[in-house]
Amino acid sequence: MDFWTHLFDEWTLYEWQNMVDDWVFVFAMAFFLFEIVRLLIKKKMTWATVGDCFANFVTLLAHVGLIAMFAGVYLGAFYLIYPDYSLMLMPSNYWTIAMCVVLADLAYYCEHRVAHRMGLGWATHTVHHSSPFFNISVAYRHGPLDAIFGLPFYIPLVLIGFDPFLVLLSASCVQLYQTLLHTDTIGKLPKFYEAVMNTPSHHRVHHGSNPQYIDKNYAGIFIIWDKMFGTFAEEEEEVIYGVLPPINSVNPLVVFFHGFTGLGRKIWSAKGFGNKLAYLVRPPGWRPKNDP
């Protein structure tokens, strides 16, 4: 049988996902230790950094628990479509794995962009952006709805005909690649790589609160999506991390829920059902016309 057309069953795809998850986490923790040692050597390690890292890992524990709860929702939704409503049933081989990863990356770009431009999405995603630091622990800083928000964006891949377990594997590959971009210890990579692939430099821009960096570089693996859709920005001036206004807290509960408490206050004070609903779907920063 040809190498590219060798078939993989769902159990193999599931094992691959677990293996990739585990090894990326091990590498990330080893790199995180390197970052901590580097900060200590440069005498830049502060209690604020320690508290921020602690909050990041607490939100990770909450996120893992929510993933356990919603994993069945993902698979259940996928199997409501697959195979009865899929356009075709595609075999899982190296060709379709490559195709699915590319399309999952495009789906991630769309999900990520909506999370920035929709009130409800930003309420959960702002958690990830609220750290004033940028190390690999920030990759594990998650919001309350992060475990479920992406579901609608991956359903089209199942409708096309990709196996649900392949879709989950591909989505994991995109997320795990992103994990490794959260560092300020790596400068710009060779130009040919920076031109096509997402890099720490590109992702530092995404986490910047500098005016020219806001809502830029949504990409997961391939930065070409941002270049195609007009959301790309080059890292030029030093990046200022965090959100505006800053949350100024390392309390894990404040970090985890601040987006929803802020959104809740806006909805509560808004006049009329239409304005209350608009806060959920309009971009962050939107205000009703009659709001002073």
C-alpha positions in Angstrom: 0.0 0.0 0.0 1.2 3.5 -0.9 2.6 5.4 2.1 0.3 8.4 1.6 -2.8 6.3 1.3 -2.2 4.1 4.4 -5.4 4.1 6.4 -5.7 5.0 10.1 -8.5 4.0 12.4 -10.1 6.2 15.0 -8.3 4.5 17.9 -4.9 5.4 16.2 -6.0 9.0 15.8 -7.1 9.1 19.4 -3.7 7.7 20.5 -1.8 10.2 18.4 -3.8 13.1 19.9 -2.9 12.0 23.4 0.7 11.4 22.5 1.1 14.8 20.9 -0.7 16.5 23.9 1.6 14.8 26.4 4.9 15.4 24.6 4.1 19.1 23.9 3.2 19.6 27.5 6.5 18.0 28.6 8.5 20.2 26.2 6.6 23.3 27.2 7.3 22.7 30.9 11.0 22.1 30.2 11.1 25.4 28.2 9.1 27.2 31.0 11.8 26.1 33.5 14.4 27.5 31.1 12.5 30.8 31.0 12.4 31.0 34.8 16.1 30.3 35.1 16.7 33.0 32.5 14.6 35.5 34.5 16.5 34.6 37.7 19.9 35.1 36.0 18.8 38.4 34.6 17.3 39.4 38.0 13.9 40.0 36.5 12.0 37.4 38.4 9.4 39.2 40.6 6.6 38.1 42.9 4.2 39.5 40.3 5.6 37.1 37.8 5.3 34.2 40.2 1.7 35.1 41.0 0.8 35.5 37.4 2.3 32.1 36.5 0.4 30.5 39.4 -2.9 32.0 38.1 -2.1 30.7 34.6 -1.8 27.1 35.8 -5.0 27.4 38.0 -6.9 28.5 34.9 -5.4 25.5 33.1 -6.8 23.1 35.8 -10.2 24.7 35.4 -9.9 24.4 31.6 -8.9 20.7 31.7 -12.0 20.0 33.9 -14.2 21.8 31.4 -12.7 19.9 28.5 -13.5 16.7 30.3 -17.1 17.9 30.6 -17.5 19.1 27.0 -15.6 16.4 25.2 -18.8 14.4 24.9 -20.6 17.5 23.5 -18.0 17.9 20.8 -18.1 14.2 19.7 -21.9 14.1 20.1 -22.3 17.1 17.9 -19.9 15.7 15.3 -21.5 12.3 15.2 -25.0 13.9 14.8 -23.6 15.0 11.4 -21.1 12.2 10.6 -21.7 10.1 8.6 -25.4 10.8 7.7 -25.1 14.4 6.7 -21.4 14.6 5.5 -20.9 15.5 1.9 -18.6 12.5 1.6 -16.8 10.0 3.9 -13.1 10.7 3.6 -10.6 8.0 4.6 -8.1 9.0 7.3 -4.6 8.8 5.6 -1.7 11.1 5.4 -3.2 13.2 2.6 -6.5 13.8 4.5 -4.6 14.4 7.7 -2.6 17.2 6.0 -5.7 18.6 4.4 -7.6 18.5 7.7 -4.8 20.3 9.7 -4.7 23.1 7.1 -8.5 23.5 7.2 -8.5 23.3 11.0 -6.0 26.1 11.0 -8.3 28.2 8.9 -11.2 27.3 11.2 -9.0 28.4 14.2 -8.3 31.7 12.5 -12.0 32.3 12.1 -12.8 31.3 15.7 -10.0 33.4 17.0 -11.1 36.5 15.0 -14.7 36.1 16.2 -13.5 35.7 19.8 -11.9 39.2 19.5 -14.7 40.8 17.7 -17.7 39.5 19.7 -18.6 40.5 23.2 -19.3 37.0 24.4 -16.2 35.6 22.8 -14.0 38.4 24.2 -15.4 37.8 27.7 -13.8 34.4 27.7 -10.8 35.1 25.5 -9.7 38.2 27.3 -8.5 35.9 30.1 -5.8 34.7 27.8 -4.7 38.2 26.9 -4.8 39.7 30.4 -1.4 38.7 31.5 1.2 41.6 31.4 3.9 39.0 30.9 4.7 36.7 28.0 6.1 33.3 28.8 5.0 29.8 27.9 2.7 29.6 31.0 0.5 32.3 29.4 -0.4 29.7 26.7 -2.2 27.8 29.5 -4.2 30.8 30.7 -7.8 30.0 29.7 -11.2 31.5 30.1 -14.5 29.8 31.2 -15.9 29.1 27.7 -12.6 28.3 25.9 -13.4 24.6 26.0 -16.6 24.9 24.0 -16.4 28.2 22.0 -14.7 26.7 19.0 -17.3 23.9 18.3 -19.3 25.7 15.6 -16.1 26.5 13.7 -15.0 22.9 13.4 -18.4 21.4 12.4 -17.9 22.4 8.7 -14.9 20.0 8.6 -17.2 17.1 9.7 -19.7 18.2 7.1 -17.0 18.0 4.4 -16.4 14.4 5.5 -13.4 14.3 7.8 -13.6 11.7 10.6 -14.6 13.4 13.9 -11.4 12.0 15.6 -9.3 13.4 12.8 -10.9 16.8 13.3 -10.2 16.7 17.0 -6.6 15.7 16.3 -6.1 18.5 13.8 -7.6 21.1 16.1 -5.3 19.9 18.9 -2.3 20.2 16.5 -3.2 23.8 15.8 -3.6 24.6 19.5 -0.4 22.8 20.5 1.6 24.6 17.9 0.3 27.9 19.3 1.4 26.9 22.8 5.0 26.9 21.7 4.8 30.5 20.4 4.2 32.1 23.8 7.7 33.3 24.6 9.8 36.5 24.4 13.1 34.6 24.6 13.1 33.7 20.9 13.7 36.6 18.4 12.7 36.6 14.8 13.2 33.4 12.8 14.5 33.2 9.2 12.5 35.3 6.7 11.3 32.3 4.7 9.8 30.8 7.8 8.3 34.0 9.1 6.7 34.6 5.7 4.5 31.5 5.9 4.4 30.2 9.4 3.3 31.8 12.7 6.2 32.5 15.0 6.8 33.8 18.5 7.5 37.3 16.9 4.1 37.2 15.1 2.3 36.0 18.2 3.9 38.6 20.5 2.2 41.2 18.2 -1.1 39.4 18.8 -0.7 39.8 22.6 0.3 43.5 22.3 -1.9 46.3 23.6 0.0 48.8 21.4 -2.5 50.5 19.2 -1.0 49.1 15.9 -0.9 45.6 17.3 -4.5 45.3 18.6 -6.6 42.6 16.8 -3.7 41.5 14.6 -2.1 38.1 13.8 -5.0 35.7 14.7 -3.2 32.8 12.9 -2.7 29.4 14.5 0.0 27.6 12.4 0.1 29.6 9.1 0.5 33.3 9.2 -0.7 33.4 5.6 -4.3 33.7 6.8 -3.6 37.1 8.3 -1.8 38.2 5.2 -4.7 37.1 3.0 -7.4 38.7 5.2 -5.7 41.9 6.1 -5.0 41.3 9.8 -1.2 41.0 9.7 1.2 43.2 11.5 5.0 42.9 11.8 6.7 43.1 15.2 8.4 46.5 15.1 8.3 48.4 18.4 8.5 46.7 21.8 5.3 44.9 22.7 3.3 46.0 25.7 1.4 42.9 26.9 -2.0 42.8 28.6 -5.4 44.3 28.1 -6.8 47.8 28.4 -7.7 48.6 31.1 -5.3 46.1 32.9 -6.9 43.8 35.5 -4.0 44.4 38.0 -4.6 41.1 39.8 -3.0 37.6 40.1 -6.0 36.2 42.0 -7.0 33.2 39.9 -10.7 33.8 40.4 -10.4 37.4 39.3 -8.3 36.3 36.3 -10.7 33.5 35.3 -13.9 35.5 35.6 -13.1 39.1 35.0 -14.3 39.1 31.4 -17.7 37.8 32.4 -18.1 40.0 35.4 -17.3 43.0 33.2 -19.7 41.9 30.5 -22.4 41.2 33.1 -22.1 44.7 34.5 -22.6 46.2 31.0 -25.6 44.0 30.3 -27.2 44.8 33.7 -26.8 48.5 33.2 -27.9 48.5 29.6 -31.4 49.8 28.8 -33.7 47.6 26.7 -33.4 44.0 25.7 -31.9 44.9 22.3 -28.9 46.7 23.9 -28.4 43.9 26.4 -28.3 41.3 23.6 -26.0 43.6 21.5 -23.4 43.5 24.3 -23.1 39.7 23.6 -22.6 40.0 19.9 -21.2 43.4 19.2 -17.4 44.0 19.4 -15.7 44.9 22.7 -15.9 48.6 23.3 -19.3 49.0 21.7 -21.8 51.1 23.6 -25.4 52.0 22.9 -26.0 55.4 21.3 -27.8 56.7 24.3 -25.0 55.6 26.7 -23.2 58.6 28.1 
